């Protein structure tokens, strides 16, 4: 009987373990959240919104000549004045001052392009984001989510910088370059991934690579953004 009781306890613990792990990685609302950078706005992911999260659970502020973002639920941020068309490159430098400072594993941050119908349930965009563990991801919403590399966790690339350890700083310079027939994700000056435009501008994906460009942050992430700019190719 004692042996059977031990088995029952162990089985019960195994059954509840996944729920505990999931709860540890739940989005944590940011105290004093909201967007204070002039002209900027944002929207949390549909999955986050379904759970009751809102953009006020994240924080975007100006800091020096750049911006600082803390999440909260995963979200995108944009200024409607930032639009691009034709062949162009959008670039920004992200500094995670304390790698995994708000989470127990790496979460991504980066830039998006081709934003259309922003702020609505039908918004579409494509983003390239880096993780401080050496991974990167190219993913979009059209409005349903779609991935172009490695699913939800992306894939490893030698272009991506790795933090020395949890709590240590790591910096990534991320760019999305749009040409006549392809889109390139460049990280720290190296091409991490190249994708035919025909695979991106398609039914259920992007309406166009023309549109608003902005920032993309995964949940429970904190990073400074500098040098955010668009240039024509």
C-alpha positions as CSV (number, residue, x, y, z in Angstrom):
1,X,0.0,0.0,0.0
2,X,2.8,2.4,0.9
3,X,4.5,1.6,-2.5
4,X,1.2,2.3,-4.4
5,X,0.8,5.6,-2.5
6,X,4.3,6.7,-3.6
7,X,3.5,5.9,-7.3
8,X,0.3,7.9,-7.0
9,X,2.1,10.9,-5.6
10,X,4.8,10.8,-8.2
11,X,2.2,10.5,-11.0
12,X,0.3,13.5,-9.6
13,X,3.5,15.6,-9.5
14,X,4.3,14.7,-13.1
15,X,0.8,15.7,-14.3
16,X,1.0,19.2,-12.7
17,X,4.6,19.9,-13.7
18,X,3.8,21.1,-17.2
19,X,1.2,23.6,-15.9
20,X,3.8,25.0,-13.4
21,X,6.4,25.4,-16.2
22,X,3.9,27.1,-18.4
23,X,2.9,29.5,-15.6
24,X,6.5,30.5,-15.1
25,X,6.7,31.7,-18.7
26,X,3.4,33.5,-18.7
27,X,3.5,37.2,-19.8
28,X,4.0,39.5,-16.8
29,X,2.4,42.9,-17.0
30,X,4.9,45.8,-16.8
31,X,4.4,48.2,-13.9
32,X,3.7,51.7,-15.0
33,X,3.3,50.5,-18.6
34,X,2.1,52.2,-21.7
35,X,3.5,54.1,-24.7
36,X,4.9,57.5,-24.0
37,X,7.1,58.0,-27.1
38,X,5.4,60.7,-29.2
39,X,3.7,59.3,-32.3
40,X,4.1,55.7,-31.4
41,X,1.4,53.1,-30.9
42,X,1.3,49.3,-30.5
43,X,-0.7,46.1,-30.4
44,X,-0.3,42.9,-28.5
45,X,-0.5,39.6,-30.3
46,X,-4.0,38.2,-30.8
47,X,-3.2,35.2,-28.6
48,X,-2.1,37.5,-25.8
49,X,-5.2,39.7,-26.3
50,X,-7.4,36.6,-26.0
51,X,-6.0,36.1,-22.5
52,X,-6.8,39.7,-21.5
53,X,-3.5,41.3,-22.2
54,X,-3.3,44.8,-23.6
55,X,-0.6,47.2,-24.8
56,X,-0.6,49.0,-21.5
57,X,0.9,45.8,-20.0
58,X,4.0,46.7,-22.0
59,X,6.2,49.8,-21.9
60,X,7.8,51.9,-24.7
61,X,9.6,55.1,-23.8
62,X,12.1,57.4,-25.4
63,X,15.6,57.1,-23.9
64,X,18.3,59.4,-25.2
65,X,18.2,59.4,-29.0
66,X,16.6,56.0,-29.0
67,X,13.7,53.9,-27.6
68,X,13.5,51.4,-24.7
69,X,10.9,48.6,-24.7
70,X,9.9,46.3,-21.9
71,X,7.3,43.6,-22.3
72,X,4.9,42.1,-20.9
73,X,2.9,40.4,-23.6
74,X,4.4,40.0,-27.1
75,X,3.7,43.1,-29.2
76,X,4.5,45.2,-32.2
77,X,5.1,48.9,-32.1
78,X,5.0,51.5,-34.9
79,X,4.8,55.2,-35.8
80,X,2.4,55.7,-38.7
81,X,4.8,58.2,-40.2
82,X,7.4,55.4,-40.8
83,X,6.5,54.0,-44.2
84,X,8.6,52.5,-46.9
85,X,8.0,51.3,-50.5
86,X,9.9,49.8,-53.4
87,X,13.5,48.6,-52.6
88,X,14.6,49.6,-49.1
89,X,16.4,48.5,-45.9
90,X,15.2,49.0,-42.3
91,X,17.9,48.8,-39.6
92,X,18.0,49.0,-35.8
93,X,20.5,48.1,-33.1
94,X,19.1,46.2,-30.0
95,X,20.9,46.0,-26.7
96,X,19.6,43.5,-24.1
97,X,21.4,44.9,-21.1
98,X,20.6,41.8,-19.0
99,X,20.1,38.7,-21.1
100,X,17.0,36.8,-19.9
101,X,16.5,39.5,-17.2
102,X,12.7,39.0,-17.3
103,X,12.5,35.3,-18.4
104,X,14.0,31.9,-17.9
105,X,14.9,31.4,-21.6
106,X,15.7,33.5,-24.6
107,X,13.0,35.6,-26.2
108,X,13.3,37.5,-29.5
109,X,13.3,41.2,-30.5
110,X,13.7,42.8,-33.9
111,X,12.1,44.9,-36.7
112,X,9.1,44.4,-39.0
113,X,8.2,45.7,-42.5
114,X,5.2,45.6,-44.8
115,X,2.8,46.7,-42.1
116,X,-0.7,47.1,-43.4
117,X,-4.1,47.5,-41.5
118,X,-2.0,48.1,-38.4
119,X,-3.9,48.1,-35.1
120,X,-6.7,46.0,-36.5
121,X,-7.5,42.3,-36.3
122,X,-6.4,42.1,-40.0
123,X,-2.9,43.6,-39.6
124,X,-0.2,42.0,-41.7
125,X,3.6,42.3,-41.4
126,X,6.8,40.5,-41.6
127,X,9.5,40.5,-38.9
128,X,13.1,39.4,-38.4
129,X,14.1,39.0,-34.7
130,X,17.2,37.7,-32.9
131,X,17.6,35.8,-29.6
132,X,20.5,36.4,-27.3
133,X,21.2,32.6,-27.5
134,X,22.3,32.7,-31.2
135,X,18.9,32.0,-32.8
136,X,16.9,34.2,-35.2
137,X,13.4,34.0,-36.5
138,X,11.6,35.4,-39.6
139,X,7.9,35.3,-39.1
140,X,4.8,37.2,-40.1
141,X,1.2,37.8,-39.5
142,X,-1.2,37.9,-42.4
143,X,-3.3,38.1,-40.2
144,X,-2.7,34.4,-39.2
145,X,0.8,33.7,-38.1
146,X,3.3,32.1,-40.5
147,X,7.0,31.2,-40.1
148,X,9.6,31.3,-42.8
149,X,12.4,29.6,-40.8
150,X,12.5,27.1,-37.9
151,X,9.0,27.4,-36.5
152,X,8.4,29.4,-33.3
153,X,12.0,29.1,-32.0
154,X,13.7,30.1,-35.2
155,X,17.1,28.6,-36.1
156,X,20.7,29.0,-35.1
157,X,22.9,31.4,-37.2
158,X,26.5,32.3,-36.7
159,X,25.5,35.9,-37.6
160,X,23.7,36.2,-34.2
161,X,25.6,37.3,-31.2
162,X,25.4,35.2,-28.0
163,X,25.3,36.5,-24.5
164,X,28.1,35.3,-22.3
165,X,25.6,34.2,-19.6
166,X,22.2,35.0,-18.1
167,X,22.3,38.6,-16.9
168,X,25.1,39.7,-19.3
169,X,24.7,42.2,-22.1
170,X,24.2,41.3,-25.7
171,X,23.8,43.5,-28.8
172,X,22.3,42.7,-32.2
173,X,22.1,44.9,-35.3
174,X,19.2,43.7,-37.3
175,X,18.1,44.7,-40.8
176,X,15.5,43.7,-43.3
177,X,16.4,44.4,-46.9
178,X,13.8,44.4,-49.6
179,X,14.9,44.0,-53.2
180,X,12.9,43.4,-56.5
181,X,12.6,39.6,-56.0
182,X,13.8,38.8,-52.4
183,X,13.9,39.8,-48.8
184,X,17.0,39.4,-46.7
185,X,17.4,39.3,-42.9
186,X,20.8,40.7,-42.0
187,X,22.1,40.4,-38.4
188,X,25.3,42.1,-37.4
189,X,26.2,42.8,-41.0
190,X,25.8,39.1,-42.2
191,X,23.0,37.6,-44.2
192,X,21.2,35.3,-41.8
193,X,18.4,34.3,-44.2
194,X,17.1,35.1,-47.8
195,X,13.5,34.6,-48.8
196,X,11.9,34.9,-52.3
197,X,9.4,37.7,-52.3
198,X,6.9,35.4,-53.9
199,X,6.9,33.3,-50.7
200,X,6.1,36.3,-48.6
201,X,3.6,38.4,-50.6
202,X,1.0,35.7,-51.1
203,X,-2.5,34.7,-50.0
204,X,-2.7,34.5,-46.3
205,X,0.6,36.3,-45.8
206,X,1.7,39.9,-46.7
207,X,-0.4,42.1,-48.9
208,X,2.7,43.9,-50.0
209,X,6.2,44.7,-48.7
210,X,5.2,48.4,-49.0
211,X,3.8,49.7,-45.8
212,X,4.7,50.7,-42.2
213,X,7.9,49.5,-40.6
214,X,8.4,49.2,-36.8
215,X,9.5,47.0,-33.9
216,X,8.7,43.5,-32.8
217,X,9.2,42.2,-29.2
218,X,8.5,38.8,-27.7
219,X,7.0,38.6,-24.3
220,X,8.9,39.3,-21.1
221,X,11.8,41.1,-22.9
222,X,13.7,44.3,-22.1
223,X,15.9,46.0,-24.7
224,X,17.2,49.4,-25.8
225,X,16.7,50.3,-29.5
226,X,19.1,52.7,-31.3
227,X,19.7,53.8,-34.9
228,X,16.2,52.8,-36.0
229,X,16.1,54.0,-39.7
230,X,15.1,53.3,-43.2
231,X,17.2,53.8,-46.3
232,X,16.4,53.3,-50.0
233,X,18.5,50.7,-51.8
